[in-house]
Amino acid sequence: MPNYRRDRTSGGTYFFTVALRDRASVLLVDRIDDLRHAVRETRQRMPFEIAAWVVLP
């Protein structure tokens, strides 16, 4: 399991990137509703603000 670094600075702004191992895969685009659902559930448990996001094929 990865050992993620977490900066707990209040009011910080972060840039978060997700990439699939198979860069030719369209999984993130095809399953965008699942991604939205996961973000929504996570925000309910640990509130945070998203200024913008982009999912590219």
PQR file with spaces between the fields and no chain letter, atoms N, CA, C, O and H, PARSE charges and radii, in Angstrom:
ATOM       1  N    MET     1       0.844   -1.174    0.000 -0.4000 1.5000
ATOM       2  CA   MET     1       0.000    0.000    0.000 -0.0000 2.0000
ATOM       3  C    MET     1       0.890    1.238    0.000  0.5500 1.7000
ATOM       4  O    MET     1       1.895    1.275    0.711 -0.5500 1.4000
ATOM       5  N    PRO     2       0.536    2.247   -0.784 -0.5600 1.5000
ATOM       6  CA   PRO     2       1.358    3.456   -0.875  0.2800 2.0000
ATOM       7  C    PRO     2       1.431    4.210    0.453  0.5500 1.7000
ATOM       8  O    PRO     2       0.510    4.154    1.267 -0.5500 1.4000
ATOM       9  N    ASN     3       2.512    4.893    0.647 -0.4000 1.5000
ATOM      10  CA   ASN     3       2.688    5.749    1.822 -0.0000 2.0000
ATOM      11  C    ASN     3       2.510    7.186    1.360  0.5500 1.7000
ATOM      12  O    ASN     3       3.484    7.861    1.026 -0.5500 1.4000
ATOM      13  H    ASN     3       3.260    4.939   -0.014  0.4000 1.0000
ATOM      14  N    TYR     4       1.256    7.660    1.341 -0.4000 1.5000
ATOM      15  CA   TYR     4       0.950    8.996    0.847 -0.0000 2.0000
ATOM      16  C    TYR     4       1.417   10.059    1.828  0.5500 1.7000
ATOM      17  O    TYR     4       1.322    9.874    3.041 -0.5500 1.4000
ATOM      18  H    TYR     4       0.465    7.113    1.612  0.4000 1.0000
ATOM      19  N    ARG     5       1.913   11.154    1.315 -0.4000 1.5000
ATOM      20  CA   ARG     5       2.258   12.313    2.139 -0.0000 2.0000
ATOM      21  C    ARG     5       1.040   13.211    2.193  0.5500 1.7000
ATOM      22  O    ARG     5       0.402   13.469    1.173 -0.5500 1.4000
ATOM      23  H    ARG     5       1.990   11.304    0.330  0.4000 1.0000
ATOM      24  N    ARG     6       0.721   13.684    3.378 -0.4000 1.5000
ATOM      25  CA   ARG     6      -0.429   14.568    3.539 -0.0000 2.0000
ATOM      26  C    ARG     6       0.002   15.839    4.244  0.5500 1.7000
ATOM      27  O    ARG     6       0.513   15.801    5.364 -0.5500 1.4000
ATOM      28  H    ARG     6       1.240   13.475    4.207  0.4000 1.0000
ATOM      29  N    ASP     7      -0.205   16.947    3.588 -0.4000 1.5000
ATOM      30  CA   ASP     7       0.064   18.249    4.180 -0.0000 2.0000
ATOM      31  C    ASP     7      -1.230   18.732    4.806  0.5500 1.7000
ATOM      32  O    ASP     7      -2.237   18.868    4.111 -0.5500 1.4000
ATOM      33  H    ASP     7      -0.620   16.978    2.678  0.4000 1.0000
ATOM      34  N    ARG     8      -1.223   18.988    6.076 -0.4000 1.5000
ATOM      35  CA   ARG     8      -2.443   19.371    6.801 -0.0000 2.0000
ATOM      36  C    ARG     8      -2.559   20.891    6.967  0.5500 1.7000
ATOM      37  O    ARG     8      -3.226   21.358    7.890 -0.5500 1.4000
ATOM      38  H    ARG     8      -0.405   18.878    6.640  0.4000 1.0000
ATOM      39  N    THR     9      -1.922   21.659    6.091 -0.4000 1.5000
ATOM      40  CA   THR     9      -1.979   23.112    6.172 -0.0000 2.0000
ATOM      41  C    THR     9      -3.400   23.596    5.899  0.5500 1.7000
ATOM      42  O    THR     9      -3.973   23.326    4.844 -0.5500 1.4000
ATOM      43  H    THR     9      -1.381   21.279    5.341  0.4000 1.0000
ATOM      44  N    SER    10      -3.956   24.318    6.875 -0.4000 1.5000
ATOM      45  CA   SER    10      -5.309   24.842    6.719 -0.0000 2.0000
ATOM      46  C    SER    10      -5.354   25.870    5.592  0.5500 1.7000
ATOM      47  O    SER    10      -4.500   26.753    5.508 -0.5500 1.4000
ATOM      48  H    SER    10      -3.491   24.537    7.732  0.4000 1.0000
ATOM      49  N    GLY    11      -6.357   25.744    4.731 -0.4000 1.5000
ATOM      50  CA   GLY    11      -6.521   26.707    3.644 -0.0000 2.0000
ATOM      51  C    GLY    11      -5.575   26.503    2.476  0.5500 1.7000
ATOM      52  O    GLY    11      -5.508   27.346    1.580 -0.5500 1.4000
ATOM      53  H    GLY    11      -7.050   25.027    4.800  0.4000 1.0000
ATOM      54  N    GLY    12      -4.845   25.402    2.470 -0.4000 1.5000
ATOM      55  CA   GLY    12      -3.904   25.141    1.382 -0.0000 2.0000
ATOM      56  C    GLY    12      -4.620   24.851    0.073  0.5500 1.7000
ATOM      57  O    GLY    12      -5.778   24.434    0.067 -0.5500 1.4000
ATOM      58  H    GLY    12      -4.899   24.718    3.197  0.4000 1.0000
ATOM      59  N    THR    13      -3.929   25.072   -1.026 -0.4000 1.5000
ATOM      60  CA   THR    13      -4.437   24.756   -2.355 -0.0000 2.0000
ATOM      61  C    THR    13      -3.547   23.668   -2.940  0.5500 1.7000
ATOM      62  O    THR    13      -2.321   23.762   -2.871 -0.5500 1.4000
ATOM      63  H    THR    13      -2.988   25.411   -1.022  0.4000 1.0000
ATOM      64  N    TYR    14      -4.153   22.641   -3.513 -0.4000 1.5000
ATOM      65  CA   TYR    14      -3.409   21.496   -4.002 -0.0000 2.0000
ATOM      66  C    TYR    14      -3.811   21.168   -5.427  0.5500 1.7000
ATOM      67  O    TYR    14      -4.951   21.398   -5.830 -0.5500 1.4000
ATOM      68  H    TYR    14      -5.148   22.564   -3.570  0.4000 1.0000
ATOM      69  N    PHE    15      -2.882   20.635   -6.177 -0.4000 1.5000
ATOM      70  CA   PHE    15      -3.115   20.155   -7.525 -0.0000 2.0000
ATOM      71  C    PHE    15      -3.025   18.641   -7.461  0.5500 1.7000
ATOM      72  O    PHE    15      -1.997   18.096   -7.059 -0.5500 1.4000
ATOM      73  H    PHE    15      -1.956   20.448   -5.849  0.4000 1.0000
ATOM      74  N    PHE    16      -4.090   17.959   -7.852 -0.4000 1.5000
ATOM      75  CA   PHE    16      -4.178   16.507   -7.733 -0.0000 2.0000
ATOM      76  C    PHE    16      -4.291   15.905   -9.123  0.5500 1.7000
ATOM      77  O    PHE    16      -5.131   16.324   -9.918 -0.5500 1.4000
ATOM      78  H    PHE    16      -4.925   18.402   -8.179  0.4000 1.0000
ATOM      79  N    THR    17      -3.452   14.929   -9.418 -0.4000 1.5000
ATOM      80  CA   THR    17      -3.437   14.298  -10.734 -0.0000 2.0000
ATOM      81  C    THR    17      -3.703   12.805  -10.595  0.5500 1.7000
ATOM      82  O    THR    17      -3.147   12.142   -9.719 -0.5500 1.4000
ATOM      83  H    THR    17      -2.769   14.588   -8.772  0.4000 1.0000
ATOM      84  N    VAL    18      -4.555   12.288  -11.466 -0.4000 1.5000
ATOM      85  CA   VAL    18      -4.809   10.853  -11.528 -0.0000 2.0000
ATOM      86  C    VAL    18      -4.496   10.403  -12.942  0.5500 1.7000
ATOM      87  O    VAL    18      -4.949   11.012  -13.911 -0.5500 1.4000
ATOM      88  H    VAL    18      -5.006   12.827  -12.177  0.4000 1.0000
ATOM      89  N    ALA    19      -3.724    9.340  -13.057 -0.4000 1.5000
ATOM      90  CA   ALA    19      -3.410    8.779  -14.376 -0.0000 2.0000
ATOM      91  C    ALA    19      -3.536    7.265  -14.300  0.5500 1.7000
ATOM      92  O    ALA    19      -3.204    6.653  -13.284 -0.5500 1.4000
ATOM      93  H    ALA    19      -3.356    8.846  -12.270  0.4000 1.0000
ATOM      94  N    LEU    20      -4.010    6.680  -15.362 -0.4000 1.5000
ATOM      95  CA   LEU    20      -4.103    5.226  -15.432 -0.0000 2.0000
ATOM      96  C    LEU    20      -2.802    4.649  -15.980  0.5500 1.7000
ATOM      97  O    LEU    20      -2.112    5.284  -16.778 -0.5500 1.4000
ATOM      98  H    LEU    20      -4.280    7.177  -16.187  0.4000 1.0000
ATOM      99  N    ARG    21      -2.486    3.456  -15.545 -0.4000 1.5000
ATOM     100  CA   ARG    21      -1.276    2.796  -16.042 -0.0000 2.0000
ATOM     101  C    ARG    21      -1.338    2.666  -17.561  0.5500 1.7000
ATOM     102  O    ARG    21      -0.359    2.930  -18.260 -0.5500 1.4000
ATOM     103  H    ARG    21      -3.046    2.941  -14.897  0.4000 1.0000
ATOM     104  N    ASP    22      -2.499    2.255  -18.058 -0.4000 1.5000
ATOM     105  CA   ASP    22      -2.714    2.125  -19.502 -0.0000 2.0000
ATOM     106  C    ASP    22      -3.193    3.473  -20.033  0.5500 1.7000
ATOM     107  O    ASP    22      -4.388    3.767  -19.981 -0.5500 1.4000
ATOM     108  H    ASP    22      -3.294    2.041  -17.490  0.4000 1.0000
ATOM     109  N    ARG    23      -2.293    4.280  -20.535 -0.4000 1.5000
ATOM     110  CA   ARG    23      -2.632    5.627  -20.994 -0.0000 2.0000
ATOM     111  C    ARG    23      -3.600    5.631  -22.172  0.5500 1.7000
ATOM     112  O    ARG    23      -4.204    6.662  -22.466 -0.5500 1.4000
ATOM     113  H    ARG    23      -1.323    4.041  -20.577  0.4000 1.0000
ATOM     114  N    ALA    24      -3.756    4.504  -22.847 -0.4000 1.5000
ATOM     115  CA   ALA    24      -4.687    4.429  -23.969 -0.0000 2.0000
ATOM     116  C    ALA    24      -6.112    4.112  -23.490  0.5500 1.7000
ATOM     117  O    ALA    24      -7.060    4.168  -24.275 -0.5500 1.4000
ATOM     118  H    ALA    24      -3.265    3.666  -22.608  0.4000 1.0000
ATOM     119  N    SER    25      -6.257    3.781  -22.209 -0.4000 1.5000
ATOM     120  CA   SER    25      -7.559    3.415  -21.668 -0.0000 2.0000
ATOM     121  C    SER    25      -8.489    4.628  -21.593  0.5500 1.7000
ATOM     122  O    SER    25      -8.049    5.745  -21.318 -0.5500 1.4000
ATOM     123  H    SER    25      -5.488    3.735  -21.572  0.4000 1.0000
ATOM     124  N    VAL    26      -9.762    4.394  -21.838 -0.4000 1.5000
ATOM     125  CA   VAL    26     -10.775    5.448  -21.717 -0.0000 2.0000
ATOM     126  C    VAL    26     -11.626    5.218  -20.459  0.5500 1.7000
ATOM     127  O    VAL    26     -12.735    5.742  -20.354 -0.5500 1.4000
ATOM     128  H    VAL    26     -10.119    3.487  -22.061  0.4000 1.0000
ATOM     129  N    LEU    27     -11.111    4.446  -19.522 -0.4000 1.5000
ATOM     130  CA   LEU    27     -11.854    4.077  -18.324 -0.0000 2.0000
ATOM     131  C    LEU    27     -12.350    5.300  -17.547  0.5500 1.7000
ATOM     132  O    LEU    27     -13.511    5.329  -17.139 -0.5500 1.4000
ATOM     133  H    LEU    27     -10.210    4.021  -19.608  0.4000 1.0000
ATOM     134  N    LEU    28     -11.505    6.300  -17.336 -0.4000 1.5000
ATOM     135  CA   LEU    28     -11.931    7.477  -16.572 -0.0000 2.0000
ATOM     136  C    LEU    28     -13.059    8.228  -17.272  0.5500 1.7000
ATOM     137  O    LEU    28     -13.957    8.750  -16.611 -0.5500 1.4000
ATOM     138  H    LEU    28     -10.562    6.276  -17.668  0.4000 1.0000
ATOM     139  N    VAL    29     -13.022    8.285  -18.572 -0.4000 1.5000
ATOM     140  CA   VAL    29     -14.073    8.973  -19.326 -0.0000 2.0000
ATOM     141  C    VAL    29     -15.343    8.128  -19.346  0.5500 1.7000
ATOM     142  O    VAL    29     -16.441    8.648  -19.147 -0.5500 1.4000
ATOM     143  H    VAL    29     -12.293    7.861  -19.109  0.4000 1.0000
ATOM     144  N    ASP    30     -15.198    6.840  -19.583 -0.4000 1.5000
ATOM     145  CA   ASP    30     -16.360    5.952  -19.651 -0.0000 2.0000
ATOM     146  C    ASP    30     -17.058    5.804  -18.303  0.5500 1.7000
ATOM     147  O    ASP    30     -18.270    5.599  -18.250 -0.5500 1.4000
ATOM     148  H    ASP    30     -14.306    6.417  -19.745  0.4000 1.0000
ATOM     149  N    ARG    31     -16.296    5.907  -17.212 -0.4000 1.5000
ATOM     150  CA   ARG    31     -16.855    5.701  -15.870 -0.0000 2.0000
ATOM     151  C    ARG    31     -16.869    7.007  -15.063  0.5500 1.7000
ATOM     152  O    ARG    31     -16.720    6.979  -13.841 -0.5500 1.4000
ATOM     153  H    ARG    31     -15.311    6.073  -17.255  0.4000 1.0000
ATOM     154  N    ILE    32     -17.045    8.141  -15.734 -0.4000 1.5000
ATOM     155  CA   ILE    32     -17.005    9.443  -15.077 -0.0000 2.0000
ATOM     156  C    ILE    32     -18.043    9.553  -13.964  0.5500 1.7000
ATOM     157  O    ILE    32     -17.789   10.217  -12.959 -0.5500 1.4000
ATOM     158  H    ILE    32     -17.165    8.164  -16.727  0.4000 1.0000
ATOM     159  N    ASP    33     -19.196    8.925  -14.116 -0.4000 1.5000
ATOM     160  CA   ASP    33     -20.211    8.978  -13.071 -0.0000 2.0000
ATOM     161  C    ASP    33     -19.736    8.298  -11.783  0.5500 1.7000
ATOM     162  O    ASP    33     -20.074    8.734  -10.683 -0.5500 1.4000
ATOM     163  H    ASP    33     -19.403    8.385  -14.932  0.4000 1.0000
ATOM     164  N    ASP    34     -18.956    7.236  -11.928 -0.4000 1.5000
ATOM     165  CA   ASP    34     -18.389    6.575  -10.748 -0.0000 2.0000
ATOM     166  C    ASP    34     -17.391    7.489  -10.044  0.5500 1.7000
ATOM     167  O    ASP    34     -17.353    7.542   -8.815 -0.5500 1.4000
ATOM     168  H    ASP    34     -18.681    6.882  -12.822  0.4000 1.0000
ATOM     169  N    LEU    35     -16.593    8.199  -10.814 -0.4000 1.5000
ATOM     170  CA   LEU    35     -15.633    9.137  -10.239 -0.0000 2.0000
ATOM     171  C    LEU    35     -16.359   10.256   -9.501  0.5500 1.7000
ATOM     172  O    LEU    35     -15.983   10.612   -8.384 -0.5500 1.4000
ATOM     173  H    LEU    35     -16.623    8.156  -11.812  0.4000 1.0000
ATOM     174  N    ARG    36     -17.390   10.806  -10.118 -0.4000 1.5000
ATOM     175  CA   ARG    36     -18.178   11.864   -9.464 -0.0000 2.0000
ATOM     176  C    ARG    36     -18.792   11.369   -8.159  0.5500 1.7000
ATOM     177  O    ARG    36     -18.782   12.078   -7.153 -0.5500 1.4000
ATOM     178  H    ARG    36     -17.695   10.516  -11.025  0.4000 1.0000
ATOM     179  N    HIS    37     -19.318   10.169   -8.182 -0.4000 1.5000
ATOM     180  CA   HIS    37     -19.923    9.585   -6.987 -0.0000 2.0000
ATOM     181  C    HIS    37     -18.879    9.423   -5.869  0.5500 1.7000
ATOM     182  O    HIS    37     -19.148    9.749   -4.713 -0.5500 1.4000
ATOM     183  H    HIS    37     -19.326    9.593   -8.999  0.4000 1.0000
ATOM     184  N    ALA    38     -17.711    8.926   -6.216 -0.4000 1.5000
ATOM     185  CA   ALA    38     -16.646    8.736   -5.230 -0.0000 2.0000
ATOM     186  C    ALA    38     -16.220   10.068   -4.614  0.5500 1.7000
ATOM     187  O    ALA    38     -16.000   10.153   -3.406 -0.5500 1.4000
ATOM     188  H    ALA    38     -17.492    8.660   -7.155  0.4000 1.0000
ATOM     189  N    VAL    39     -16.106   11.096   -5.438 -0.4000 1.5000
ATOM     190  CA   VAL    39     -15.733   12.423   -4.931 -0.0000 2.0000
ATOM     191  C    VAL    39     -16.825   12.951   -4.012  0.5500 1.7000
ATOM     192  O    VAL    39     -16.528   13.493   -2.947 -0.5500 1.4000
ATOM     193  H    VAL    39     -16.286   11.027   -6.419  0.4000 1.0000
ATOM     194  N    ARG    40     -18.072   12.802   -4.405 -0.4000 1.5000
ATOM     195  CA   ARG    40     -19.202   13.277   -3.595 -0.0000 2.0000
ATOM     196  C    ARG    40     -19.204   12.591   -2.224  0.5500 1.7000
ATOM     197  O    ARG    40     -19.371   13.257   -1.203 -0.5500 1.4000
ATOM     198  H    ARG    40     -18.313   12.362   -5.270  0.4000 1.0000
ATOM     199  N    GLU    41     -19.023   11.286   -2.195 -0.4000 1.5000
ATOM     200  CA   GLU    41     -19.000   10.553   -0.922 -0.0000 2.0000
ATOM     201  C    GLU    41     -17.820   10.968   -0.050  0.5500 1.7000
ATOM     202  O    GLU    41     -17.957   11.111    1.165 -0.5500 1.4000
ATOM     203  H    GLU    41     -18.887   10.745   -3.025  0.4000 1.0000
ATOM     204  N    THR    42     -16.677   11.158   -0.667 -0.4000 1.5000
ATOM     205  CA   THR    42     -15.494   11.563    0.081 -0.0000 2.0000
ATOM     206  C    THR    42     -15.677   12.954    0.677  0.5500 1.7000
ATOM     207  O    THR    42     -15.289   13.192    1.821 -0.5500 1.4000
ATOM     208  H    THR    42     -16.565   11.042   -1.654  0.4000 1.0000
ATOM     209  N    ARG    43     -16.261   13.869   -0.081 -0.4000 1.5000
ATOM     210  CA   ARG    43     -16.497   15.228    0.416 -0.0000 2.0000
ATOM     211  C    ARG    43     -17.477   15.245    1.580  0.5500 1.7000
ATOM     212  O    ARG    43     -17.407   16.143    2.419 -0.5500 1.4000
ATOM     213  H    ARG    43     -16.576   13.676   -1.010  0.4000 1.0000
ATOM     214  N    GLN    44     -18.379   14.291    1.656 -0.4000 1.5000
ATOM     215  CA   GLN    44     -19.291   14.211    2.793 -0.0000 2.0000
ATOM     216  C    GLN    44     -18.546   13.822    4.069  0.5500 1.7000
ATOM     217  O    GLN    44     -18.855   14.322    5.150 -0.5500 1.4000
ATOM     218  H    GLN    44     -18.436   13.561    0.974  0.4000 1.0000
ATOM     219  N    ARG    45     -17.568   12.930    3.937 -0.4000 1.5000
ATOM     220  CA   ARG    45     -16.789   12.485    5.103 -0.0000 2.0000
ATOM     221  C    ARG    45     -15.697   13.465    5.474  0.5500 1.7000
ATOM     222  O    ARG    45     -15.456   13.714    6.656 -0.5500 1.4000
ATOM     223  H    ARG    45     -17.318   12.524    3.059  0.4000 1.0000
ATOM     224  N    MET    46     -15.034   14.021    4.474 -0.4000 1.5000
ATOM     225  CA   MET    46     -13.907   14.929    4.692 -0.0000 2.0000
ATOM     226  C    MET    46     -14.086   16.135    3.777  0.5500 1.7000
ATOM     227  O    MET    46     -13.561   16.144    2.664 -0.5500 1.4000
ATOM     228  H    MET    46     -15.230   13.819    3.514  0.4000 1.0000
ATOM     229  N    PRO    47     -14.819   17.153    4.228 -0.5600 1.5000
ATOM     230  CA   PRO    47     -15.143   18.288    3.356  0.2800 2.0000
ATOM     231  C    PRO    47     -13.904   18.981    2.768  0.5500 1.7000
ATOM     232  O    PRO    47     -12.911   19.216    3.457 -0.5500 1.4000
ATOM     233  N    PHE    48     -14.000   19.288    1.508 -0.4000 1.5000
ATOM     234  CA   PHE    48     -12.977   20.057    0.799 -0.0000 2.0000
ATOM     235  C    PHE    48     -13.648   20.716   -0.386  0.5500 1.7000
ATOM     236  O    PHE    48     -14.743   20.327   -0.792 -0.5500 1.4000
ATOM     237  H    PHE    48     -14.807   19.097    0.949  0.4000 1.0000
ATOM     238  N    GLU    49     -12.990   21.705   -0.930 -0.4000 1.5000
ATOM     239  CA   GLU    49     -13.530   22.454   -2.062 -0.0000 2.0000
ATOM     240  C    GLU    49     -12.747   22.118   -3.317  0.5500 1.7000
ATOM     241  O    GLU    49     -11.525   21.975   -3.280 -0.5500 1.4000
ATOM     242  H    GLU    49     -12.100   22.021   -0.600  0.4000 1.0000
ATOM     243  N    ILE    50     -13.452   21.994   -4.420 -0.4000 1.5000
ATOM     244  CA   ILE    50     -12.811   21.787   -5.721 -0.0000 2.0000
ATOM     245  C    ILE    50     -13.057   23.046   -6.535  0.5500 1.7000
ATOM     246  O    ILE    50     -14.199   23.377   -6.853 -0.5500 1.4000
ATOM     247  H    ILE    50     -14.445   22.110   -4.451  0.4000 1.0000
ATOM     248  N    ALA    51     -11.981   23.744   -6.870 -0.4000 1.5000
ATOM     249  CA   ALA    51     -12.099   24.959   -7.664 -0.0000 2.0000
ATOM     250  C    ALA    51     -12.394   24.618   -9.131  0.5500 1.7000
ATOM     251  O    ALA    51     -13.166   25.310   -9.794 -0.5500 1.4000
ATOM     252  H    ALA    51     -11.053   23.474   -6.612  0.4000 1.0000
ATOM     253  N    ALA    52     -11.780   23.561   -9.617 -0.4000 1.5000
ATOM     254  CA   ALA    52     -11.982   23.121  -10.999 -0.0000 2.0000
ATOM     255  C    ALA    52     -11.395   21.725  -11.142  0.5500 1.7000
ATOM     256  O    ALA    52     -10.508   21.316  -10.393 -0.5500 1.4000
ATOM     257  H    ALA    52     -11.153   22.999   -9.078  0.4000 1.0000
ATOM     258  N    TRP    53     -11.919   21.009  -12.127 -0.4000 1.5000
ATOM     259  CA   TRP    53     -11.301   19.719  -12.457 -0.0000 2.0000
ATOM     260  C    TRP    53     -11.526   19.401  -13.915  0.5500 1.7000
ATOM     261  O    TRP    53     -12.483   19.863  -14.537 -0.5500 1.4000
ATOM     262  H    TRP    53     -12.640   21.341  -12.736  0.4000 1.0000
ATOM     263  N    VAL    54     -10.623   18.604  -14.444 -0.4000 1.5000
ATOM     264  CA   VAL    54     -10.662   18.237  -15.857 -0.0000 2.0000
ATOM     265  C    VAL    54     -10.361   16.763  -15.964  0.5500 1.7000
ATOM     266  O    VAL    54      -9.415   16.271  -15.350 -0.5500 1.4000
ATOM     267  H    VAL    54      -9.846   18.229  -13.939  0.4000 1.0000
ATOM     268  N    VAL    55     -11.157   16.058  -16.735 -0.4000 1.5000
ATOM     269  CA   VAL    55     -10.891   14.644  -17.044 -0.0000 2.0000
ATOM     270  C    VAL    55     -10.678   14.575  -18.541  0.5500 1.7000
ATOM     271  O    VAL    55     -11.574   14.898  -19.321 -0.5500 1.4000
ATOM     272  H    VAL    55     -11.926   16.458  -17.233  0.4000 1.0000
ATOM     273  N    LEU    56      -9.503   14.156  -18.936 -0.4000 1.5000
ATOM     274  CA   LEU    56      -9.166   14.091  -20.349 -0.0000 2.0000
ATOM     275  C    LEU    56      -9.127   12.647  -20.830  0.5500 1.7000
ATOM     276  O    LEU    56      -8.710   11.759  -20.087 -0.5500 1.4000
ATOM     277  H    LEU    56      -8.775   13.894  -18.302  0.4000 1.0000
ATOM     278  N    PRO    57      -9.552   12.407  -22.052 -0.5600 1.5000
ATOM     279  CA   PRO    57      -9.480   11.052  -22.593  0.2800 2.0000
ATOM     280  C    PRO    57      -8.049   10.666  -22.911  0.5500 1.7000
ATOM     281  O    PRO    57      -7.799    9.555  -23.377 -0.5500 1.4000
